[in-house]
Amino acid sequence: MRSALDRLSRIPAEDLAALRKMWSGDLPEPRPIGRRPVLLVVDMTEAFVRDRYPTGWAATGEPCAAGLAGLLGEARAAGVPVVYTVTEPLPHPAQVGAWLRGRPGPSMFPFDAPGPHHEVVPEVAPVDGDIVMVKPKPSAFFGTQLHAVLNALRADTVVVTGMTTSGCVRATVNDAFMLNFPVVVPLECVADRSQLSHEVELFDMGAKYADVVLTDDLRAALRTPERVPA
């Protein structure tokens, strides 16, 4: 697989030069994907993908869903486990917590009421055999069984996809890295409302915590028989 960091058009040349200096003159070279990867789909819900919700941004969310749909097909065909995170109503202010800080009146975040905004968009909906878990905070690891699930699956690589790059994706990547999981982030399968934040976060993750790669390269790697568990 190839690094996708040179596809980030908003990153200044001097920042790329500093990264190359840190990595002995080149961009970080992605590691081969492990034999037991797990594909994690973070918050690809109506609330984040569709414009009709305050937190949604279809201009980037829907292309992300389209790219992710192809990756999901490849992963399932290769026998790669798929884990989803979603939100659920958090009716009590103590559950919503710091999300409400400084925001008088109804929360802009879609956590305080039931509804279709909590559902994964149909383009990338879970199928039988996938794992779906509710998360209460940005990281998919916080307050969930994700770490235990990855251990039970004997995961040796975590592929992180979804929304938003600067929020829940970044928080999840950080925690996966701190738990010693090699992390892969496919460029076309993450999205954000802010394109500046999107690229800066990808650049920073790719410099230190994850392999940011082209989705087509990852799909090809998943087709390699020796990388798929028996």
C-alpha positions in Angstrom: 0.0 0.0 0.0 1.1 3.6 -0.6 0.9 6.6 1.7 -1.9 9.0 0.8 -0.5 11.9 2.6 0.7 13.5 -0.6 -2.9 13.7 -1.8 -3.7 16.3 0.9 -3.8 19.5 -1.0 -4.2 21.9 2.0 -1.1 20.8 3.7 1.8 23.3 3.2 4.9 22.1 1.4 7.0 23.0 4.4 4.9 20.7 6.6 5.4 17.8 4.2 9.1 18.6 4.2 9.2 18.5 8.0 7.5 15.1 7.9 9.9 13.7 5.3 12.8 14.9 7.5 11.3 13.0 10.4 11.0 9.9 8.3 14.5 10.0 6.8 13.6 11.8 3.6 10.3 10.2 2.6 6.7 9.9 3.6 5.9 7.1 6.2 5.6 3.8 4.4 2.5 1.9 5.3 3.0 -1.5 6.9 1.5 -4.6 5.3 -2.0 -5.2 6.5 -2.2 -8.0 9.1 -3.7 -11.4 8.7 -6.7 -10.6 10.9 -7.9 -7.1 10.1 -11.1 -5.7 11.5 -13.0 -3.0 9.7 -14.5 -0.4 12.0 -17.3 1.9 10.7 -17.7 4.9 13.0 -21.0 6.8 13.1 -22.0 6.6 9.5 -25.5 7.6 10.6 -28.2 9.8 9.2 -27.3 12.5 11.7 -23.7 12.9 10.3 -24.2 12.0 6.6 -27.4 13.9 5.7 -27.8 17.7 5.4 -31.2 17.7 7.1 -29.6 17.3 10.5 -27.5 20.1 12.1 -24.5 17.8 12.5 -24.7 16.4 9.0 -22.7 17.3 5.9 -23.8 15.5 2.8 -21.2 17.1 0.5 -18.5 14.9 2.1 -20.6 12.3 4.0 -22.3 10.8 0.9 -19.1 10.4 -1.1 -17.6 8.8 2.0 -20.5 6.4 2.2 -20.1 5.5 -1.5 -16.4 4.8 -1.1 -17.0 2.8 2.1 -19.7 0.7 0.4 -17.1 -0.6 -2.0 -14.6 -1.3 0.8 -17.3 -3.1 2.8 -18.1 -5.4 -0.1 -14.4 -6.3 -0.4 -14.0 -6.8 3.3 -17.0 -9.1 3.6 -15.9 -11.1 0.6 -12.6 -11.6 2.3 -14.1 -12.7 5.6 -13.0 -9.6 7.4 -15.1 -8.8 10.5 -17.0 -5.5 10.4 -17.9 -3.5 13.6 -20.2 -0.5 13.6 -20.6 2.3 16.1 -23.9 4.2 16.4 -25.4 6.7 18.8 -28.5 6.4 20.9 -30.8 8.8 22.9 -29.2 10.2 26.0 -32.2 11.8 27.7 -30.5 13.0 30.9 -28.1 16.0 30.9 -25.7 14.0 33.1 -25.4 11.4 30.2 -24.9 14.1 27.6 -22.4 15.8 29.9 -19.8 18.1 28.4 -21.5 18.2 25.0 -23.9 20.7 26.4 -21.3 23.0 27.9 -21.8 26.6 26.7 -24.7 25.6 24.5 -27.9 27.0 26.0 -31.2 25.5 24.9 -31.6 22.2 22.9 -28.4 20.5 22.1 -27.2 20.6 18.5 -25.9 17.1 19.0 -28.4 14.3 18.2 -28.2 12.5 21.5 -31.3 13.7 23.3 -34.2 12.0 21.5 -35.0 8.8 19.6 -35.4 8.9 15.8 -34.0 7.8 12.4 -30.9 10.1 12.9 -29.4 7.3 14.9 -29.6 4.8 12.1 -26.7 3.9 9.8 -27.4 5.2 6.3 -28.6 2.5 3.9 -25.6 2.7 1.6 -23.4 1.1 4.3 -26.0 -0.5 6.5 -24.9 -3.5 8.7 -25.7 -7.0 7.5 -26.1 -10.3 9.3 -22.9 -11.2 11.1 -21.7 -7.6 11.6 -21.3 -6.3 15.1 -23.1 -3.0 16.1 -22.3 -1.2 19.3 -23.5 2.0 20.9 -20.9 4.5 22.0 -21.5 7.5 24.3 -18.4 9.6 23.5 -16.2 10.3 20.5 -13.9 7.3 20.8 -15.3 4.0 19.8 -13.4 2.5 22.7 -14.8 4.7 25.5 -17.6 3.0 27.4 -18.0 0.1 24.9 -16.9 -3.5 24.5 -14.7 -2.7 21.4 -11.4 -3.6 23.0 -12.7 -6.9 24.2 -14.3 -7.6 20.8 -11.1 -6.9 19.0 -9.2 -9.2 21.3 -11.9 -11.9 20.8 -11.5 -11.6 17.1 -7.7 -11.7 17.5 -7.4 -8.5 15.5 -4.0 -7.5 14.4 -5.0 -4.5 12.3 -7.9 -2.0 12.9 -9.1 -0.2 9.8 -10.9 2.9 10.9 -13.5 4.6 8.7 -16.5 6.9 9.1 -17.2 10.4 10.4 -16.0 12.8 11.4 -12.3 12.8 10.8 -11.5 15.5 13.3 -13.8 14.1 16.0 -14.8 10.4 16.5 -12.4 9.0 13.9 -9.4 10.8 15.4 -10.4 9.9 18.9 -10.8 6.2 17.9 -7.5 6.1 16.1 -5.7 7.6 19.1 -7.1 5.0 21.4 -6.5 2.1 19.0 -2.8 3.2 18.8 -2.5 3.5 22.5 -3.8 -0.1 22.8 -1.0 -1.2 20.4 -3.3 -2.0 17.4 -1.8 -1.1 14.1 -4.2 1.3 12.5 -5.1 1.9 8.8 -7.2 4.9 7.7 -8.4 4.7 4.0 -8.4 8.2 2.6 -11.7 8.1 0.8 -13.6 6.4 3.6 -13.5 9.1 6.2 -15.1 12.6 6.0 -15.7 15.8 7.9 -17.6 19.0 7.7 -14.4 21.1 7.6 -12.0 20.2 4.9 -9.1 22.0 6.6 -9.7 20.0 9.8 -10.1 16.8 7.7 -6.7 17.2 6.0 -4.9 18.4 9.1 -6.1 15.4 11.1 -5.2 12.9 8.4 -1.8 14.5 8.1 -1.2 14.3 11.9 -2.5 10.8 12.2 -0.5 9.6 9.2 2.7 11.2 10.7 2.4 9.3 14.0 -0.5 7.1 14.7 -1.9 5.4 11.6 -1.2 4.5 8.0 -3.3 6.8 5.8 -3.7 4.9 2.5 -5.6 5.0 -0.7 -8.8 3.0 -0.5 -8.0 1.1 -3.8 -4.7 0.0 -2.3 -6.5 -1.3 0.8 -9.1 -3.2 -1.2 -6.3 -4.9 -3.2 -4.5 -5.8 0.0 -7.7 -7.4 1.4 -7.9 -9.6 -1.7 -4.4 -11.1 -0.9 -5.2 -14.6 0.3 -2.4 -14.8 2.8 -3.7 -11.8 4.6 -7.1 -13.3 5.3 -7.7 -15.7 8.2 -8.4 -19.3 7.4 
